Amino acid sequence: MKPPKPDPDIALLFAAIDKMGIEVRRGVFDGDGGLVRMEGRYILFLRTGIPPWRERELLLDAIKKLGPAAVHLPPRVRQLLGGDDWEDVKGEADGQG
């Protein structure tokens, strides 16, 4: 049995998190992690060893909480966020916009 392939969207989400100025810290916590504000900056805690699908959920949740409109996000990230403007973005990405 082959190990699962890495999720290519995870790299896009981490890039978006970085662009938004969110620091990411990994470690051992009671929960899976989450976004916190400490001393005026945002930190996303991610528990080491969580499954990729859960990591993806936490990344998307952090982006949604801070308002994805604050920075330019790639079309695929906006699609993952489920934004209302996805149809416009899809047209741009397909060369139709």
Order of alpha helices (4+ residues) and beta strands (2+ residues): alpha-beta-beta-beta-alpha-alpha-alpha
